[in-house]
């Protein structure tokens, strides 16, 4: 299943200093998948102190990462 980064997601990787390999790890094996808005999904992966959160649109076999950011564990209620 190919992972595609939107233009915005590529900019956020640089701006937020998130390594692409971490985003791919989250996309391929998230710890949690939650429903998002407008047929998107929220992928969460635990990386110790924080979760990496991806907003993902699935189109066919492709996963398109719309945006991504670190999320403090204390803000997450699962």
Secondary structure, DSSP 8 states (H G I E B T S, - for coil): --EEE-HHHHHHHHHTT--HHHHHHHHHS-SEEEE-STTEEEEEEE-SSEEEEEEEEEETTEEEEEEEEEEEGGG---
